[in-house]
């Protein structure tokens, strides 16, 4: 059970773009607008965008040295794949099914919880507050920023008009709101990914090119 919980926790991290600023002239919806938050969340879950996203993620956890690692996401139709050095995931987002492999142990878990975490905004965690922050401008275009708060974390997500996660920051739900995770997108390609990568049988190999495993400046 502990191994399963640890693996699913790893799925929370998603490669995202760097710093984003409020779009000029943007008028955010009322804070906490639940209908707007739900629309953005569902947009990430049901996107049929085609893309390959490569990034680097910085993780800082209490009592541990900060670490940085590459990450990648691929999407085509209803199918999604996530890769980090330690985890590979494939999911059918519309069907709500998924498989996750721990690269280190070789353990594979499956079920709706994998899809809930891998497809768009993670909905395995129960949040008690939701806020539509407003429109922001990222390196990859405009996005809607939403903030979800649960018992442990405050999560900000920047979502493109077609449902791609362009930015996210996780902070601890303490008084200092200590940053836990920040990721930066290295590249976002709109080419169709290799269809073979969405087959669970493909989890034994990586589809991330070597060039995207090299840390960019600043990491």
N, C-alpha and C positions, 0 to 999 in steps of 0.2 A: 504493500500500500504506500509506503514511504517513497519507493522508487517511482511509482506512478505519479504521486503528487509532485515530486521534484521535476519530472519530465514535463508535466503540464505547465508547471511554473515557468520553465524555459520558453514555452510557446508564447508567453505574454509579450516578449520582446519582438518588435517589428522594425525593419529598416525604414528610416524616415529621412526627410529632408532636414536641413539645419535650421538656424534661427529664422523666424517669420515675423513680419511686422504688420500692424493693422493697415489694411488696404486704404488708400486715400479716398475720402468721401464715403466710406462704408458706414452703414447704419445698422449696428447689431440689433438682433431681436431682443425682447425683454429677457433679462437674466433668468435662467432656469426654465425657459420656454420648453415644456415637455414635448409638445408636438414637433417642434423644430429639431430637438435632440433626437427624437425617435426617427424622424425622416433621415437624418444624417447617418445614424447608426445602421438603419436598414439599407441605406445606399451602399455602405461598405459590405454588407452581408450578401447583397443580391447583385453586385456589379457584374457585368459581363464584359468589362474592359479587357483588352489584350495588352499585356506588358511583362517586362522583366525588370525588376528593380534590384539594384545592388547597393549595399551600404555598409557602414561601420558603426558599431554601437559601443558606447561607453557605459559601463555598469559600475555603480558604487554601492556596496552593501555594508552595513554596520559591521565593524570588526574585521573586514577583509580589505585587501589592497584593491584599488580600482583596476579594472581590466577593460580591454578593448578587443573587439573581435568583429570579423566580417559577418554579414548576414545578407540573405537574398530572398526575394519573393517572386513567384511566377504565377501568372493567371491567364486563363483562356476559357471563355464561356463560363461554365459553372465550376471549372476545375482550378485548384489552387495548390501550390507547392511552396514550402518554406524550408530554407536551409540555414543552419549555423554550423560552426565547427563541431558541435556536440549533438545536434538534432537534425533530423530530416523528416518532413511531414508531407503527406499528400491528402487532399480532401476534395470531396464533391460538396460544394457549398450549398447547393439547392437541396440535395438529398440529405444533407446533415450527417454525412459519414466521413470518417478519416482514419488514417494510420500514421503513427509516429514512431520513429526509430531512434533509440539512444545509440549513437555511433560508438561510444565507449563500451557499453555492455552488450550491445546487440539485441537488447530487449525491444519488442514491438508492442505497442498498445493500440487499441482501436476503439471507436465508438463516437457518439455525438459530441462528447466533451472535447475531442481533438478538433473537430470541425468548428465548434464554438470558439475555440481559442485561435485557430489558424485563419479562419475566414473573416477578414475585416476586424472590427473592434472586438476584443475579447469579451464574451458575455458569460464566461464561467464564473466570474466574480460578481456577487450581488452588490449593486451600488445603491446608496441611500440618498444621493443627491446628484442631480444632473443639470448642467447649465449650458446654454448656447452662448458662447463668448462673443462670437461675431465673425465677420469676414476678415481673412488675413491674406497677405501676399507672400507666397513662397518662391523659391528659385524655379519651381516647376509650374507656376501659375497660381491663380486664386484658389482659396480653400475656405471651408467652413470649420471653425474651431469649436469643439465641444469639450466639456470638462465633466468627468465622472468621478465621484468620490465614494469609496467604500470604507470598510473599517480599518484598512491598512494603508491605502494609497489614494493619491489624487492623480488622475490621469488626464492629460490634455492630448487631443488628437486633432490633426489638420487633415481634412478630407476634400479631395478634388471633386469637381462637378460630376465626374463619372465614377466616383466611389473608391479611388485609390488613396491609401493612407500616405499623405505627403509629409507628415510631421507628427511627432509625439514626444511628450516628456512625462516621466513618472516621478512623483515626489512622495516622500513618506508623509503619512497623515499625522505628523507630530507638530509641535509648536513652531519649529524652524522650517517645516515643509522641505526637509532635506532632499536634494535631488538624488534619485536612485538610478534613473536611466535617461540617456540622451543619445539619439542616433542621428547620423547624417547620411543622406543619400549621395552616393558617388555617381551613379548613372541610372537613368530611367529610359528604357528602350520600349518602343511601341510595336516591335516586331513580334510575330507569333512564336511562342516558345516551342521547343521540341515536344510533340505530343506524347512521346514515350515517357517523359518525366512524371506524368500524372498517374502512371500505373504503380500500384503498391509494390510490384516486383522490382521497380527501379530504385527502391530505397537503399539498395546495397551500393549505390554509386552516387557521386556528386555531379551536378550539372553546372557548377559555378566555375567559370574560367579562371585560370591562375592569376590573370591580371587583376581581378577583383578581390583576390586574397591578400594583396599587398596594401599595407596601411597607408592611407593618404596623409599628406602633411597635417600635423596637429594631433595625430593619434599615436 
